[in-house]
Amino acid sequence: MLSLRLPWIERRRIPRGPRPGVAQVPIPAVDGPLLWVVAALMLLGLVMVYSSSIALPDSPRYAALQPTHFLVRHAISMAVAVLVGLMLFAVPMRRWQLLSPWLFLLGIVLLVLVLVPGVGKTVLGARRWLSLYVFNLQPSELMKLFAVLYVADYTVRKQDYMQFVRKGFLPMGAAVSVIGMLLLLEPDLGAFVVISAIAMGVLFIGGINGRLFAGLVVTALGTFATIIWASSWRSARIFAYLNPFAPENTLSKGYQLSHALIALGRGQITGVGLGGSVEKLHYLPEAHTDFLLAVIGEELGLVGVLVVIAAFFWITRRAFLIGRQAIMLERSYSGLVAKGVGLWIGLQAFINIGVNLGLLPTKGLTLPLMSFGGTGLVVNCIGIALLARVDFENRRLMRGAA
């Protein structure tokens, strides 16, 4: 396998195995702090999903549900996510590399199936789910994981062509364009933004030509600007974001954002107390999914919000350190996957937090590892399992294991 040529990272070999005459410090088999931080976020998410959804059955839309409905479903999703993560942790990274093109193709097929009338499930005007009777599958969430795996494999295979447009950039650009077209038909611009950023980020880390990357960024920004300009309701969201408390926006496109800001304002420094949120009482829509952080801010205050931000920053930073270590150990694919997972989790968390704080326009993206949503939670845990696997294989190499 070709190793990546990264000029800004010092390339040096890490000694493998014991060195004669040097006292050895035992290396743990797994990254305990990473798993504890992830577990803490998931458990906090479980508590806050329950708190934010407990009053939903009081509304006509959810009148047939029990107050614990979303708690039970989220707990089941957590159990499934952890189980699937533990099972897939046992899969070596070389196997993931072999499977990555096929998984990417599977993701495209699932995105096509979502758009087939009678097959895809429509909720609130968006056709994003496949009904499997027992649960709903959201292919756009799976596509984020598959994009990380495939772009990492593509970058390693095409390392010698990363400086050229035709052989290096165009094939990947065409693949991302196909995905974007399918996602915009759902519509799911948020997922398209995340997947595009993953592809661009991994290509950049993999050594794509600087001028080509700059042109790619400009093209991407122009494309997203055109999509927003050509869609009246997306343009309305932008104007509502700029002034959510204007009379014409408060009860329309700016409704969610204005109530999220009210929730954060009520929370102040330490919050009103767990369970004390007023905005979750049918004022703030989707409080248990896209706007979970607003409820955290209201009930746990600025302190709770900063803890969540710090945890996601730590996970993202740890992912990049694991990826850097893998590249230094000449495990290019594993290193790119680890950094890709960091980009994915970090960027999606950044967008969701930015939306809740009024720093970014409203987007339909959940808070990773915390928000209600079965497919998203399972896929997030698979991403963490891959990150832990890369770190596990790094540690084995440093202990001198094969």
C-alpha positions in Angstrom: 0.0 0.0 0.0 1.3 3.5 -0.8 1.9 5.7 2.2 0.6 9.2 2.2 3.1 12.1 1.6 2.0 14.7 4.0 4.5 17.5 4.1 3.1 19.2 7.3 3.5 16.0 9.4 6.9 14.9 10.4 7.3 11.4 9.0 9.2 9.2 11.4 9.0 5.5 12.3 7.7 4.7 15.7 9.7 1.9 17.3 7.7 -1.3 17.4 8.1 -3.9 20.1 10.3 -3.9 23.2 13.7 -2.3 23.1 16.6 -4.0 24.9 17.6 -2.4 28.1 14.7 0.1 28.2 11.9 -0.2 30.8 8.6 -0.7 29.0 5.4 1.1 30.1 2.3 -1.1 29.5 0.1 0.1 26.7 -3.6 -0.3 27.3 -5.4 -2.3 24.6 -8.1 0.3 24.1 -8.5 4.0 24.5 -10.4 4.2 27.8 -10.9 8.0 27.9 -12.4 8.0 24.4 -15.0 5.4 25.3 -15.8 7.1 28.6 -16.4 10.4 26.9 -18.6 8.8 24.3 -20.5 6.9 27.0 -21.1 10.1 29.0 -22.5 11.9 25.9 -24.8 9.0 25.1 -26.1 8.8 28.7 -26.6 12.5 28.9 -28.4 12.3 25.5 -30.7 9.6 26.9 -31.6 11.7 29.9 -32.2 14.8 27.8 -34.3 13.0 25.2 -36.6 11.8 28.0 -36.7 15.3 29.5 -37.5 17.0 26.2 -40.1 14.5 25.0 -42.0 13.6 28.2 -44.7 16.2 27.5 -45.2 15.4 23.8 -48.2 13.0 24.4 -50.2 16.1 25.6 -50.4 17.3 22.0 -52.9 15.8 19.5 -50.1 14.6 17.2 -48.6 12.3 19.9 -51.8 11.7 21.9 -51.6 8.0 21.4 -48.1 7.7 22.9 -47.0 7.1 26.4 -44.7 9.8 28.1 -41.9 7.2 28.1 -42.3 6.3 24.4 -39.3 8.2 23.1 -37.2 7.2 26.2 -37.8 3.5 25.6 -37.2 3.7 21.8 -34.0 5.7 22.4 -32.8 3.3 25.0 -33.4 0.4 22.6 -31.5 2.2 19.9 -28.6 2.8 22.3 -28.5 -0.9 23.2 -28.5 -1.9 19.5 -25.9 0.8 18.7 -23.5 -0.4 21.4 -24.0 -4.1 20.4 -23.4 -3.4 16.7 -20.4 -1.2 17.5 -18.9 -4.0 19.6 -19.5 -6.5 16.9 -18.0 -4.3 14.1 -15.0 -3.4 16.3 -13.8 -7.0 15.7 -13.5 -6.4 11.9 -9.9 -5.5 10.9 -9.4 -2.3 9.0 -8.0 -4.2 5.9 -11.4 -5.8 5.6 -13.2 -2.4 5.7 -10.9 -1.2 3.0 -11.9 -4.2 0.8 -15.6 -3.6 1.4 -15.6 0.2 1.1 -16.4 0.4 -2.7 -19.3 -2.0 -2.3 -20.6 -0.3 0.8 -20.5 3.0 -1.1 -22.4 1.4 -4.0 -24.9 0.0 -1.5 -25.4 3.5 0.0 -26.2 4.9 -3.5 -28.7 2.1 -4.1 -30.5 2.9 -0.8 -30.7 6.6 -1.6 -32.3 5.7 -4.9 -34.8 3.3 -3.2 -35.9 6.2 -0.9 -37.1 8.1 -3.9 -39.2 5.3 -5.3 -42.9 6.0 -4.7 -44.4 3.5 -2.3 -41.0 2.5 -1.0 -39.6 5.6 0.6 -41.4 7.0 3.6 -42.4 10.7 3.7 -42.5 12.6 7.0 -43.3 16.3 7.2 -42.7 16.7 3.4 -39.3 14.9 3.3 -38.8 11.5 1.8 -35.7 10.3 3.8 -36.6 6.9 5.3 -37.1 3.3 4.3 -39.8 1.5 6.4 -38.6 -1.9 7.6 -41.7 -2.3 9.7 -39.7 -2.8 13.0 -37.8 0.4 12.4 -37.2 3.1 9.9 -33.8 3.2 8.1 -32.4 6.6 7.0 -29.9 5.9 4.2 -28.4 9.4 4.3 -27.0 8.6 7.8 -25.4 5.4 6.4 -24.0 7.4 3.5 -21.9 9.5 5.9 -20.2 6.4 7.2 -19.8 4.9 3.7 -18.4 8.2 2.4 -15.6 8.2 5.0 -14.6 4.6 4.2 -14.8 5.1 0.4 -13.0 8.5 0.2 -10.2 7.1 2.4 -9.8 4.1 0.1 -10.0 6.2 -3.0 -7.3 8.7 -1.7 -4.9 5.8 -1.0 -5.5 4.1 -4.3 -5.2 7.4 -6.3 -2.3 8.8 -4.3 -0.1 9.2 -7.4 -2.9 11.2 -9.2 -3.9 13.6 -6.4 -2.2 16.4 -8.3 -4.3 16.0 -11.4 -7.9 16.9 -12.2 -8.9 14.2 -14.6 -7.6 11.2 -12.7 -7.5 12.5 -9.2 -10.5 14.8 -8.7 -13.1 14.2 -11.4 -14.0 10.6 -10.4 -14.6 11.5 -6.8 -16.3 14.8 -7.8 -18.7 12.9 -10.0 -19.5 10.4 -7.2 -20.2 13.2 -4.7 -22.4 15.0 -7.3 -24.5 11.9 -7.8 -25.0 11.6 -4.0 -25.8 15.3 -3.8 -28.4 15.0 -6.5 -30.1 12.1 -4.7 -30.0 13.9 -1.3 -31.5 17.1 -2.8 -34.4 15.2 -4.2 -35.4 14.0 -0.7 -34.6 16.9 0.2 -31.7 16.7 2.7 -29.2 19.6 2.1 -27.7 19.1 5.6 -26.5 15.6 4.9 -25.2 16.8 1.5 -23.1 19.5 3.2 -21.7 17.0 5.7 -20.8 14.3 3.0 -19.3 17.0 0.7 -17.2 18.3 3.6 -16.0 14.8 4.5 -14.9 14.1 0.9 -13.2 17.5 0.6 -11.5 17.1 4.0 -10.1 13.6 3.4 -8.9 14.6 -0.1 -7.1 17.6 1.4 -5.5 15.5 4.2 -4.5 13.0 1.5 -2.5 15.5 -0.3 -4.6 16.9 -3.1 -3.1 19.8 -5.1 -3.6 23.1 -3.1 -4.8 25.1 -6.1 -7.2 22.3 -7.1 -8.5 22.1 -3.5 -9.1 25.9 -3.4 -11.0 25.7 -6.7 -13.0 22.8 -5.2 -13.9 24.9 -2.2 -15.0 27.8 -4.3 -17.1 25.5 -6.5 -18.7 23.9 -3.5 -19.6 27.3 -2.0 -21.0 28.5 -5.3 -23.0 25.3 -5.7 -24.6 25.6 -2.2 -25.3 29.3 -2.8 -27.0 28.6 -6.1 -29.1 25.8 -4.5 -30.2 28.2 -1.7 -30.9 31.1 -4.2 -32.9 28.8 -6.5 -35.2 27.6 -3.7 -37.6 30.1 -2.2 -38.1 28.3 1.0 -34.4 27.9 1.6 -33.9 31.6 0.9 -36.6 32.4 3.4 -34.8 30.4 6.0 -31.7 32.5 5.5 -33.6 35.7 5.9 -35.4 34.4 9.0 -32.0 33.3 10.4 -30.7 36.9 10.1 -33.7 38.3 12.0 -35.7 35.5 13.7 -37.6 37.9 16.0 -39.0 40.0 13.2 -42.8 39.8 13.2 -42.9 38.2 9.7 -40.4 35.5 10.8 -41.3 34.7 14.4 -44.4 32.6 13.6 -43.0 31.1 10.3 -39.4 30.3 9.2 -37.8 31.8 12.4 -40.1 30.0 14.8 -37.8 27.2 15.8 -34.7 29.5 16.1 -36.5 32.2 18.1 -37.7 29.6 20.6 -34.3 27.9 20.8 -32.8 31.3 21.6 -35.5 31.9 24.2 -34.7 28.5 25.8 -31.0 29.3 26.0 -31.7 32.8 27.4 -33.9 31.3 30.2 -31.1 28.8 31.1 -28.5 31.6 31.8 -25.4 30.2 33.5 -26.5 27.1 35.5 -30.0 26.4 34.0 -33.5 26.2 35.4 -32.9 22.6 36.6 -33.3 19.2 35.0 -36.9 18.8 33.8 -37.7 22.5 34.3 -37.7 23.5 30.6 -40.7 25.5 29.5 -39.9 25.6 25.8 -40.2 21.8 25.5 -43.9 22.2 26.4 -44.9 22.4 22.7 -43.2 25.7 22.0 -40.0 24.4 20.5 -40.7 21.8 17.7 -38.4 18.8 17.4 -36.8 19.5 20.8 -35.8 15.8 21.2 -34.0 15.7 17.8 -32.5 18.8 16.0 -32.9 21.2 19.0 -31.9 19.0 21.9 -29.0 21.4 22.7 -31.5 24.2 23.3 -33.2 22.1 26.0 -29.8 21.3 27.5 -29.1 25.0 27.6 -32.4 25.8 29.2 -32.2 23.1 31.9 -28.4 22.9 32.5 -27.4 26.4 31.4 -24.3 27.6 29.8 -22.3 25.1 31.9 -24.1 22.2 30.3 -23.7 23.6 26.8 -19.9 24.1 27.4 -19.5 20.6 28.7 -21.1 19.2 25.5 -19.0 21.4 23.3 -15.8 20.4 25.1 -16.7 16.7 24.8 -17.2 16.9 21.0 -14.0 19.0 20.7 -12.1 16.3 22.6 -13.5 13.4 20.5 -12.6 15.3 17.3 -9.1 16.1 18.5 -8.6 12.5 19.7 -9.7 11.2 16.3 -7.1 13.3 14.5 -4.4 12.2 16.9 -5.3 8.6 16.3 -5.3 9.2 12.6 -1.9 10.9 12.7 -0.4 8.1 14.7 -1.7 5.5 12.1 -0.2 7.5 9.3 3.2 7.6 11.1 2.9 3.8 11.5 2.5 3.7 7.7 -1.2 2.7 7.9 -2.5 5.3 5.5 -6.1 4.0 5.0 -6.7 3.6 8.7 -5.3 7.1 9.4 -7.6 8.7 6.8 -10.6 6.8 8.2 -9.9 8.0 11.7 -9.6 11.6 10.6 -12.6 11.2 8.4 -14.7 10.0 11.4 -13.3 13.1 13.3 -14.4 15.4 10.5 -17.8 13.8 10.3 -18.6 13.8 14.1 -17.0 17.2 14.7 -18.6 19.0 11.7 -22.1 17.6 12.3 -21.8 18.6 16.0 -20.6 22.1 15.0 -23.5 22.6 12.6 -26.1 21.4 15.1 -24.7 23.5 17.9 -24.3 26.5 15.6 -28.0 26.2 14.6 -29.1 26.0 18.2 -27.1 29.0 19.2 -28.3 31.1 16.2 -24.8 31.1 14.6 -25.9 29.1 11.5 -29.1 28.9 9.5 -31.5 26.2 10.5 -30.5 22.8 9.1 -32.1 19.3 9.7 -29.0 17.8 11.4 -29.1 16.0 14.7 -26.6 16.2 17.5 -24.3 13.1 17.1 -24.5 10.4 19.8 -27.2 12.4 21.7 -30.3 13.3 19.7 -33.2 10.9 19.2 -32.9 8.9 16.0 -32.2 5.2 15.6 -30.2 5.1 12.4 -28.1 8.1 13.3 -27.2 6.7 16.7 -26.3 3.3 15.4 -24.1 4.8 12.6 -22.4 7.2 15.0 -21.5 4.2 17.2 -20.2 2.3 14.2 -18.0 5.4 13.5 -16.7 5.4 17.0 -16.1 1.6 16.8 -14.0 2.2 13.6 -12.0 4.9 15.4 -11.4 2.6 18.4 -10.3 -0.2 16.0 -7.8 2.1 14.3 -6.4 3.0 17.8 -6.4 -0.7 18.8 -4.4 -1.7 15.8 -2.0 1.2 16.4 -1.4 0.0 19.9 -0.8 -3.6 18.8 1.8 -2.4 16.4 3.5 -0.4 19.1 3.6 -3.4 21.3 5.2 -5.4 18.6 2.2 -7.6 17.7 1.5 -8.5 14.1 
